[in-house]
Each structure stands twice: as structure tokens, then as C-alpha cells.
Amino acid sequence: MAVDESRSELRRRELVRVLLVEDCPDHAALISAKLKKATRLRAEITHVDRVSSGLERIADGSFDVVLLDFSLPDSFGIDTFRSVHEAAPRLPIIVLTSLDDNQLAVQAVREGAQDYLIKREADTRLLVR
């Protein structure tokens, strides 16, 4: 009985397809773990470590949201956001970075980012909202 209830609960939770663009394996693992702890959704996470790989995945697949680090080996700062936003202007992008920069946060949101989250402050609740 408990197994059937568990399966039923899993089916009721909303599936969210997440593209995580993050070059630090530890950060990627932590973010993935936080998303998997969420009770309101089931996160199907695709992880890449470069913006170029992210752009390829966006072209090949369908995602509901992008979690985008601003400090990547092949791109840095607002240009990282712009390249992804230009490739998929309707896809929600949440900037998730270690850079605690209010000006950059405001600029990213003005240019179309859904949110700008500081990694050390991003708990499960913030990631899911």
C-alpha cells in the first residue's frame, strides 16, 4: 500500500526539465541534490559544464528552465546570459552564481532573466519558486 501511495505521489508532482549549466562538479551536485529534495516537483536535470554545450542541448532538447552560472570556462558575466537568452528567448533563465553583484543582477533581470540567485543563499525553497 505504501509503495502504491509513493508512486501516486510521484506522478502528481510536476515534472520540470532543468538544464543546469555549471562548471564546478561540487556546485552541480549540490544544486541537483537541492532540486531533488523538492516536494512540489520532480526535477529532470541535464548538466553541462560550458555555455557552448548548453546551447547545443537547448537546440536538441526541450527544457522548462535553465539554471545558468555566470563564470564558465567559455563565457563570463552578462555575455553568458545574453548568448543563452538569444538562442532561446522564451526559455526562463535563472542566473545562479557566486558573484554577489547587485548591478549585474539588475542588468540580468532587466535583460530578461527570471531571477538572479547567489549560490550560497540558494536553498531548495528558492530554487523551486
N, C-alpha and C positions, 0 to 999 in steps of 0.2 A: 504494500500500500504506500509506504513512504517513498519508494522508488518511483512509482507512478506519479505521485504528487510532485516530486522533484522534476521529472520530465515535463510535466504540465507547466510548472512554474518557468522552466527554461524556455518553453515555447511562447509563453506570454510576454517575456521580456523582449524588448525591442532590439533587433539586430542592427548594429551600427558598424559600417565598414570604415575602418580608420587607416589612413596612410600616415605612418609615423616616419618623418624624415629627421633622423637624429644620428650623428656620427659616433657618439660615445656609447659603447655597449652597456655600460652600467646604467646610464640615464635611460636608455631604451628599455632595459629590463625593468627598471623601477616604474617608469610610466606605464608599461604594459601591465605590470602587476597591479597598479592602482586602478587601471581601467577594468581589469578582470574582477576586481573586488566590488565593482558597482552592482547594486541590486536592481536598478531600473533598466539596465541594458545589458546586452551581450555584445561585447566588442570583438570584432573580427579584425585583427591587427596585421597589417603588412608593413614590415620595417625595411627601410633602405637607409644608407648612410651618406648619400650625396644628393644634391638637388637634381643633378642630371638623371640619376636613377629614379628619383621621384617623378620627374617629368615623363619618363618612359612609362612608368606604372600608371600614371594618370591617363596617358594616351591609350594604354592597353586595357585598363580595367575601369570599374565603376566604384567610386568611393563616396561616402557620405560626408566625410570631413578629412582635412589634413591637419596634423599637428606638426608644425614646422619650426625647427631650430634655426636660429639666425647665424650661427657660427659653424659653417660646414667647410670641408676641405676644398670644395669647388665654388663656394659662394659665401658672401658675408653681408650681414646687415639688411637694409631695406631692399637691396637688389635681389636678395634671396626671395623675399615675399613677392616682389614685382614679377619675377620670372614665373613663379607658380601661378600667381593671380592672372597673368596674361594668358597662360596656357589653359586655365580653367576658371574663367571669371565668375561662374555661378557656384563653384565649389567652395563651401565655407572653409576658411583657413584660420586656424588658431595658432598664433605665434607662441611658441613655448621655448623660452631661452633663459640663459644665465645672466643676460645683460639687463641690469636694473636701470633702464634709461627711459625716463618719462617722455622726453621729446620723441624718441624713437617709437615708443608705444603709441603716442598720439598720432604720429605720422602714419604708422601701420594701420591703425583703425580708420583714420581719415581716408586712406587709400583702399580700404575695403576689407581689412582683417576683421574677423568676428570678435577676436579678443587677443590680448597680449598678456600671457601669464609668465611669471617668474618661476622657474623650475623648483627652487627650494620652497616656494609657497604653494605650489600646485598640489593639493591633496585630491583624493578621489572625488569629493563633492564639487570642487572647482572644475575638474576635468570633465565631469559628466554634465554639468549645467550647460 
